[in-house]
């Protein structure tokens, strides 16, 4: 027979599990990302085929994990991460005028997938359901093989049902991850960037004083333009009061390759009085810069975090940095 304290702990653990779940489903139906259709053109020849290889290892092959693990599915059945990525990456590139077939294969040029997964977290039944979407790969470019990565953090408190979390914490992050990967492949492999007219249209939508709701998606769209004319607006928005607008802007400084903003990104990352996601997005953007200075900085930070305690901040920050290692 259990002693009372042992039984109490067991009952408490069961109660906590029930509270965390709060009617969470065993699987989520994911919708297909809508291609962005950004108007632009490449500056180098576009390969007819981009061979997608799966180099994920160990835990990286577990696509959906976390506090409330659940399967992800599409209308066709369980979501197949590599096939899902290939299909929607091809559609996103095509929408930008890049007729590239993304197909499983080992020839050149190659896109080698290292990480593609969704981690969820929830502290209790009254706290937000949080997802971290990670994507990392190497891609052949005219300058050699390059590491490209994406990281999206989103959260939602389910009020009436867990169906409310699907769009903001699964559909939108997966769509953004595909678009960010496409932007980096388009820019680094083919020299693609949006037209000046497209840039002007995107900038016009971002009236800083009126950004609300899903405006952060417009900030990401501007970042996906690969146009250097977007950098100044991103610097401005990196200080915005809205969390998701701010995170999108910080992330986009990396996507845009804003190497002249390295010191700004360092300051954002090293601000211990800011929220973790600001710092995480700043270190992700530093990784995007891919300079000797930024690579050395990442190497120093991963050593520091790995030597630290195994709390959530250490683990989560290390996971972001490893996207680039």
N, C-alpha and C positions, 0 to 999 in steps of 0.2 A: 504494500500500500504506500502511496506517495505521502511524504510528510507535507504539512500544510504549505510551507514556503515553496516547495518544489511544485506542488499542484497549482499554487497561485501564479507562479512564473509561467507555467504551461498555459493556464487560462489567459493570462495577460498577453502572451505571445500570439495565441489564437485570436484574441480580440484585436490586437494591433494589425494582424494580417487581414482580418475582415475589414477593419477601418481603412487600411491602405487601398484595398481592392475596391471598396465602395461600388460594387456592381460592375467592375471592369470586365469587359468581354474577353474571351479567349483568343479572339482574332479581330483584325481591323481590315475593312475593305478600302483599298487604296485606289485613287483615281489616277489616270495618266496625266502627266504634266502637259500644259499647253505651251507650244513653242512660242518664243518671244517675237520672232519676225523682225528683229532689228535690221535696219537698212544700212548696209556697208559693203566693203569689198576687200579682198585680199591683196597683198602686194607681192606674193610669191605663188608659184604653181601649186595647185591643190591636188593631193594624192587621190586617186580613184577609190582606194580602199585603206581603211585604218584597221589593222589587225588587233583585236581585243584579246589579250591574254589574262588569265586568272592566276595571279601569284599570291593570293591571300593564304595565310598559314595559321594554323592553330585556332585561337579564339577569334581571329579576324574573320573566320568563316561563319561565325554565329551572327546572323544578320540583325535580329531583333532580340535584345536582352535588357536586363535591368531589374528594378524593384518589382515591376509588374510585367514579367515577360509575356509576350503575346505574339501569335503569328500574324504576318502581314500577307494579304491576299489581293489578287486582282479578279476581274470578272472571269479570267481564264483559269483561276486556281491559285495555289500558293505562290507568292511572289518569288520569282527566281532572280536574285540580285544582279547577276552578270547579264542575263538576257534583258532584264528591265533597263539596266543602264545602257546597254548597246542600242536598244531600240529607240530610246528617248534622246540619247546623245546624237544619234544620226538625224532624228527629226529636228532637233534644235539647231544643228549645224546647217541642215537643209533650209531651215527658215531664214537663215542669214545669207543665203545664196551660196553655201558651200556644199556642193554635191559630193559628199563623202559617204561611202558605204562603210559602216562600222560592223565588222563581222568577226566571229571567233576565228583565230588563226595565229600563226607564229612568224609570218613573213614581216618584211619591213614596208612602211613604217609601222611601229608597234605602240600600242597603248597597253601597258602592263598594270593591271589593277592590284594594288597593295592592300587597300582598306576600303570597305564600303559597308557601313553598319549604322544602326540606330540604337543608342543607349537611352533608357528612360529612368527617371528617378521621381520618387514621391516620398516626402517626409512623413505625412500623416493624411488622414482622410479629409482634412480641411485645407490642405496646401495645394499648390499648383501641381499638375502633372507636367513634368519637364522632359523634353527629349533633346539629345545631342546627336546630330547627324554628322558622321565623319565620312570623308571620301578622299582617297589618296591614290595616285598612280604615277608612273613614269611614261613619258611620251617622247618619241623621236622627233627632233626638230632640226632645222638647218644648222643650229649651233650645238648639236649633240643631244644626248638624252637629258631631259629635264623632269624634275619632280613637280607635279601639280596637285593641289589639294583644295578641299573645301571643308568648312565647318560651320554649322548653323545651330544655334540654340533657340528653342522656343518653349513656351509654357502656357498652360491654360488650366484654370480651376473649373472642373465640371460642376455645373449648378444643378441641371435637371437630369442629365444622363451623360455617360461617357462618350456618346456619339459626338458631343460637342468638341472633343479634343482632336478628332481625326483631321479636320482641315488645317488648324493652326500648328499641330505638333507632328503630323506625318506628311500630309499632302504638300503643304507649302515648303517645308524644309527639303523634302526629296526633290521637288521641282527646282528649288534654288540651287541645290547641290549639283544637279545635272546642268543647269544653266551656267554656273560658275566654272565647272569643268570644261564645258563647251567654249566659254569665253577664253579660257587660258590656252586651250588647244588651238582655237582659231587665231589667237594673237601670236603665240610662240611658234606654232608650226607653219602658219600661213600668212602671218603679218596682217591679219584682218582687223579692221576697226570700223566703227560706225561712221557714217557720213557727217559732215558738219551740220547739215540740215536735221539729221536725226538727233545729234547732240543738242541743238537748239530746242527741239521739241521736248526732249527729256528734261532739260533744265527749266523750261517754262512750267512744267508740272510741279516743280518743287519750290513752291513759295514757302520759305522757311517758317513764316509766321502762322501758316495754316496747315501744317502737316499733322494728320491725325488718322486714326483707324489703321487701315492697311497701307498707309503712305510709305511705310518702310519698303514695300515691294517696289515702289517707284525709285527709291534710293538704290536698291540693288540693281534695277534695270539700268540706271545711269552708270553704275560701276561695271556692268557687263558690256558697256559700249566699247571698252578698250581705248577710249579717246582721252588723251591727256588734258583736254579742255574741261574734263569733269573733276579734276583733282582739287581745284580751289573750293568748289562747292562741297566736296567731301570733307575737306579740312574744317569748313564752317559747320557742317552737320555733325561732325564727330563730337561736338560739344552740346548737341541738342538735348532738351529735357526729356523727350520721349525715348525710352530705353531701346526700342527696336529700330527706330530711326537712327539713333546713335550707333548701335551695333552694326547696322547695315553700312553706315558711312565708314566706320573704322575698318570693317572687313574689305570694303571697296577700295580703300587706299592700297591694300595689298593686291587686290585683283588688277588694279590699274597700274601696278608696278611703280608706285610713287616713291622712288628711292630717295628723293629729296625730303621726304617726310619721316625718315628713319628716327630722328631725334624726337619728333612728336609722338610716334608710336612707342618709343621707349618710355617716354614720360607717362603715357597712358597706362602702359603695362606695369610700371613701377609704382604707381599710385596705390598704396595700400589702403587708402581711405575710400577707394571706389569699389563698386560691386565686382564680384569675380568675373562675370561675363564680359565686362569692359576689358579687363586685363587679358582674359582668354582670347578675345577677338583681336586685341592688339598684338599678342605674340603670334597669333595665326597670320596676321598681316605682315609682321616682320619676316616670318618664314617665306611668304610669297615674294618678298623683295629679291631673294636669291643673290645676294652679294657676298663677298668674302667677310665683310663686317657683320652682316645679318647672320650668316652661317656660324661664325665664331660665337656670336651672342647666344644663338640657340644651343650650341654645344655646351656653353657654360651654364645655361639655365637648366638643361636636362640633368646635368650632374648635380646641381644644387637641389632640384626637386626630388631626384632619386635618393639623395642622402637624407632627405627630410622625413618626417613621420608619414605614415600611410593614411593620412586623413583625406577627405574628399577633394580638397583643393589641390593637394599634391598629386593625387591620382588623376584628376580631371585635367589639370594643366599639363602633366606629362603626356597624356593621351593626345592633346592638341599638338604639342611639340613633335611627338613621334611621327606625325603625318608627314614631316619633312625630312626624316632621318632614314 
